[in-house]
Amino acid sequence: MTEPDGFAAPAEYPHDSEALLAWLTTLVRNRDTGALAELRRTGVRTDAHIRAGWYGGDRQRDLFERVAFLFALYHQGRGTAAYGHGSLGAAAARIGGGGGRGPRNPGAQRLVERVVASRRVPWRHLQHTVVRLRTCEQQPPSWTGLAEDLIRWNDREARVAYWWSVDFHTPPGRQRGQQQKRT
């Protein structure tokens, strides 16, 4: 669309979760603890938050800042970047210890129930899930997949919460994760 004075109106910028992950993993590889610490700060928009938001485009800026926060929280004190794998439900199935993991762990079970019961993106419960994964020394969910799932959180056809629950309850040894498109 061209304005009457000859200037083109800016196009809406799309989001790019893979570029966000590339930037975040570079921060870990380069041991940029300052930027990672900035991302972990809440209540204040730092330069690192703003940079993470760039990857979210016009519509997903806040969501990408929050995913970057979760990434930085998971990587606190870590020297290698974890790209993660599977959905949040598959990752939550790795939470636990000697008493059982995933559905056999009452704490993990309650946490997933809280996450999937939320109508809005359950940021506080996602934060708790990421902290539990870090504490249990388990891989996080795919960070790009997490961002894409959260973008579609309220899309009734995507049924993100349902598929996270399915992934959480999938028996070990079977294919977990939301790698394929689900309808």
C-alpha angles and dihedrals in degrees: 000000000000121000119226092254092059099259118127116232110242113262118235108265116230123227123257115197093175092057090049090053092047090053094045094049089049089057089055094044092049090045091235092171091165094062092042090051090050089054090053092055114102129203093027128080106223129186089262091054091051091049091050089050091057089070090056094064121212098317105036103041096118093043092053091049089054094047087052088052090054091047092051091047091053092046097048105135094001122127098198128056119242112209089190128213139230129015125306088262092055090047092050088054086067093059116108142052141223093342092057142289133249114346090009090059112078093206093052090045092053092046094053091045089056093047097049094042092061120106092197124048102286098225096166092051092044088053090051091049092052091048091050091050090050092047092049089047091237129144116267123235118276102285093212090047091049092053092048092047092050091050087057095040094118096038104113092202093054092053092195096171091049093051091046088055091048090050091049092053097041108119117249113269095035122101109278129186139055097270095131124058112263126205 
